[in-house]
Amino acid sequence: MLDKMDDIHPLFHGAPKTTEFKKLRKRIVQNMREAIEVYGMIQPGARWLVCLSGGKDSYTLLAILHELKWRGLLPVELLACNLDQGQPGFPATVLPDFLSRMGVEHRIEYADTYSIVMDKIAPGGTMCSLCSRLRRGNFYRIAREEGCSAVVLGHHRDDMLETLFMNLFHGGRLATMPPKLLNEDGDLLLLRPLALVAEADCEKFASGMQYPIIPCDLCGSQDGLLRQQVKAMLDEWEARSPGRRQIMFRALQNANPSHLLDPTLFDFKSLAPRPQDDR
């Protein structure tokens, strides 16, 4: 039933009919529905700016959001947006052609952040942080111009785990990408509906749908990035103990402030045994 042309969003036309792919798709849909519900992402009548890079994760995000909306489970308006950052050789027609063909409302924005990054970062330096900040700033601007109340990103479970360990090893803090965040100005929500979805599932889904993937080549796929090192470490752990990633991710959902050391999260000073007479 799911694959009938009159009962499915165009983003799913031509989906593989194998049982394996149908289970994959169902799992991703369930994971996204859970994240949206658990973290209270929906404000009925809201308008979401769905940020697309052209990578496997953003295609998965776009498709599942439209499936949920198609089936009446996501009462928000969706506006897809790609930021053409001006890097040489960027295939500027791929996403507009794809989105038009799929009947997806969209906006393509040109902003030459590439030149800024190349000017500010010394040769051999890590470009991702500055590139991300510039991209985020443009998406916030576009969201305001389009009357959107939320900016929606395609970060998944593995992104969150990698960020946790990067902060732990190199930032000296326990923090990761939250599934829902209010921006500093307090006028926009930042949402990550793929928070419970594994990267491997995004890869299998986008590959199975044969979406036109656009690689991120702004930095030339820099070797030795901290995130790559953390990812390799997690891959090794997962190979030794399958399921390790999911166990670690559950820990992010099961924090116990009284068993950590942050006095701003738990009032250690007030802890005291009851008086003898009360025992």
VOGU-3710 file (C-alpha; in Angstrom, 3 decimals, decimal comma):
1> mldkmddihp> 0,000/0,000/0,000  2,787/2,423/0,864  4,193/2,321/-2,645  1,034/3,104/-4,613  1,600/6,275/-6,627  -1,623/7,857/-5,323  -0,867/7,065/-1,676  2,641/8,332/-1,205  4,569/11,573/-1,441  6,602/11,960/-4,664
11> lfhgapktte> 9,789/11,830/-2,572  9,076/8,109/-2,154  8,212/7,212/-5,713  10,390/4,341/-6,859  11,239/3,210/-3,326  12,700/-0,316/-3,170  9,984/-2,899/-2,546  12,148/-5,212/-0,459  11,077/-6,161/3,039  14,417/-4,927/4,345
21> fkklrkrivq> 13,916/-1,420/2,938  10,322/-1,230/4,181  11,529/-2,128/7,686  14,269/0,497/7,411  11,809/3,169/6,371  9,390/2,207/9,134  12,188/2,355/11,713  13,284/5,836/10,646  9,684/7,080/10,665  9,150/5,672/14,170
31> nmreaievyg> 12,424/7,172/15,429  11,515/10,605/14,075  7,978/10,489/15,410  9,345/9,589/18,836  11,880/12,438/18,821  9,272/14,960/17,668  6,850/13,842/20,386  9,268/13,322/23,283  10,978/16,676/22,804  7,803/18,633/22,058
41> miqpgarwlv> 8,864/19,931/18,656  5,433/20,586/17,167  3,632/23,872/17,526  0,486/23,451/15,370  0,401/25,907/12,510  4,130/26,601/12,693  6,345/26,973/9,628  9,653/25,102/9,560  12,731/25,942/7,519  14,227/22,559/6,597
51> clsggkdsyt> 17,928/23,023/5,878  19,325/20,911/3,046  22,980/20,315/2,278  22,313/17,699/-0,370  23,882/14,987/1,798  22,333/11,674/2,843  21,143/13,013/6,196  19,309/16,044/4,863  17,605/14,003/2,135  16,425/11,524/4,777
61> llailhelkw> 15,188/14,384/6,958  13,298/15,985/4,067  11,660/12,754/2,939  10,470/11,574/6,348  9,167/15,000/7,349  7,094/15,079/4,172  5,883/11,538/4,778  4,683/12,513/8,252  2,996/15,634/6,881  1,514/13,631/3,979
71> rgllpvella> -0,118/11,292/6,495  -1,461/14,094/8,703  0,999/13,469/11,536  2,961/16,719/11,263  0,675/19,794/11,354  3,295/22,325/10,242  4,307/23,995/6,983  7,644/22,925/5,488  9,986/25,111/3,455  13,139/23,404/2,185
81> cnldqgqpgf> 16,201/25,624/1,910  19,653/25,108/0,445  22,485/27,575/0,943  24,832/27,804/-2,036  28,028/28,876/-0,273  29,934/29,739/-3,407  32,520/26,982/-3,353  34,057/26,313/-6,777  32,449/23,462/-8,668  29,300/23,340/-6,535
91> patvlpdfls> 26,522/21,683/-8,624  24,067/24,544/-8,187  21,270/23,013/-10,264  21,033/19,616/-8,570  18,862/20,538/-5,593  16,577/23,071/-7,302  15,872/20,594/-10,099  15,245/17,769/-7,625  12,990/19,813/-5,331  10,965/21,188/-8,252
101> rmgvehriey> 10,530/17,694/-9,662  9,358/16,426/-6,278  6,913/19,294/-5,814  8,655/20,473/-2,635  8,309/24,145/-1,697  11,835/25,505/-1,480  14,184/28,455/-1,483  17,717/28,431/-2,822  19,926/31,139/-1,319  23,344/32,234/-2,539
111> adtysivmdk> 25,790/33,533/0,090  29,535/33,446/-0,542  30,677/32,113/2,815  33,401/30,146/1,026  35,519/33,257/0,446  35,140/34,317/4,070  36,242/30,908/5,363  39,221/30,769/3,014  40,250/34,277/4,064  39,901/33,758/7,817
121> iapggtmcsl> 41,284/30,226/8,251  45,010/29,670/7,830  46,127/26,960/5,387  45,722/23,574/7,028  43,330/24,954/9,672  39,976/23,394/10,459  37,232/25,122/8,497  34,124/23,336/9,798  33,451/25,516/12,845  33,496/28,872/11,037
131> csrlrrgnfy> 31,662/27,445/8,037  28,942/26,091/10,321  28,510/29,421/12,157  28,211/31,370/8,910  25,762/28,854/7,491  23,669/28,919/10,660  23,535/32,711/10,649  22,219/32,735/7,094  19,576/30,132/7,907  18,392/32,213/10,875
141> riareegcsa> 18,084/35,251/8,599  16,172/33,290/5,964  13,852/31,786/8,592  12,902/35,265/9,789  12,364/36,487/6,237  10,105/33,508/5,491  8,069/33,734/8,683  9,428/30,446/10,047  9,523/29,755/13,779  11,978/26,848/13,576
151> vvlghhrddm> 15,178/25,959/11,746  15,363/22,199/11,198  18,740/20,451/10,836  19,708/16,931/9,771  21,991/15,962/12,653  21,464/12,332/13,695  22,263/10,122/16,684  25,886/9,558/15,691  26,513/13,304/15,253  25,321/13,794/18,816
161> letlfmnlfh> 27,551/11,046/20,186  30,582/12,396/18,343  29,884/15,892/19,665  29,608/14,519/23,211  33,074/12,974/23,031  34,576/16,005/21,299  33,333/18,185/24,161  34,508/15,625/26,712  38,006/15,161/25,294  38,711/18,640/23,967
171> ggrlatmppk> 36,240/21,021/25,623  36,224/19,748/29,188  32,444/19,616/29,447  29,548/17,181/29,194  27,426/18,535/26,360  26,170/17,601/22,930  23,767/18,808/20,246  20,314/19,038/21,853  17,287/17,862/19,850  15,534/21,165/20,583
181> llnedgdlll> 17,170/24,498/21,341  16,052/28,119/21,570  18,432/30,491/19,792  20,189/33,288/21,669  17,721/35,918/20,452  14,828/33,793/21,686  12,822/34,048/18,455  13,686/30,765/16,712  13,778/27,108/17,659  16,532/24,848/16,388
191> lrplalvaea> 15,180/21,318/15,848  16,905/18,004/15,122  14,165/15,435/14,369  16,769/12,807/13,358  18,124/12,784/16,917  17,192/9,115/17,460  18,128/7,920/13,960  21,404/6,076/13,310  23,721/7,429/10,618  23,858/3,980/9,007
201> dcekfasgmq> 20,083/4,082/8,536  20,288/7,482/6,823  22,977/6,146/4,510  21,006/3,021/3,596  17,821/5,017/3,071  19,314/7,727/0,830  21,249/5,111/-1,124  18,155/2,965/-1,615  16,176/5,975/-2,859  19,058/6,972/-5,155
211> ypiipcdlcg> 18,829/10,614/-4,136  21,375/12,887/-5,916  23,979/13,236/-3,158  26,132/16,375/-3,109  29,387/15,808/-1,171  30,714/18,503/1,161  33,985/19,503/-0,481  34,399/22,984/0,964  37,324/21,837/3,066  38,542/19,233/0,616
221> sqdgllrqqv> 37,547/16,505/3,101  40,262/17,545/5,533  42,097/14,640/7,128  42,780/14,530/10,843  39,721/16,488/11,971  38,772/15,889/15,601  35,348/14,631/14,558  36,931/12,081/12,222  39,154/10,861/15,049  36,198/10,493/17,408
231> kamldewear> 34,170/8,760/14,710  36,985/6,259/14,125  37,146/5,581/17,870  33,390/4,955/18,053  33,574/2,728/14,969  36,254/0,635/16,666  34,205/0,318/19,853  31,122/-0,635/17,838  33,081/-3,291/15,947  34,279/-4,812/19,228
241> spgrrqimfr> 30,900/-4,589/20,957  27,958/-4,241/18,550  25,278/-1,986/20,011  27,752/0,125/21,981  26,649/3,331/20,241  23,007/2,840/21,209  23,948/2,078/24,823  26,036/5,249/25,036  23,244/7,258/23,434  20,773/5,989/26,028
251> alqnanpshl> 23,091/7,434/28,669  22,434/10,891/27,183  18,743/10,277/27,828  19,341/9,045/31,376  21,471/11,697/33,082  21,587/11,757/36,895  22,792/15,189/38,125  23,235/13,974/41,708  25,843/11,494/40,469  27,888/14,065/38,593
261> ldptlfdfks> 29,936/16,973/39,926  28,192/20,114/38,699  26,897/22,137/41,696  24,767/24,275/39,392  22,720/21,209/38,425  22,399/19,669/41,879  22,395/21,289/45,322  25,163/19,312/47,014  25,543/21,870/49,827  22,046/21,201/51,108
271> laprpqddr> 22,591/17,452/51,381  22,620/16,390/55,037  21,449/13,379/57,013  18,201/13,652/58,926  18,541/14,478/62,636  18,758/11,416/64,915  15,349/12,174/66,434  13,672/11,924/63,014  15,037/8,448/62,279
//
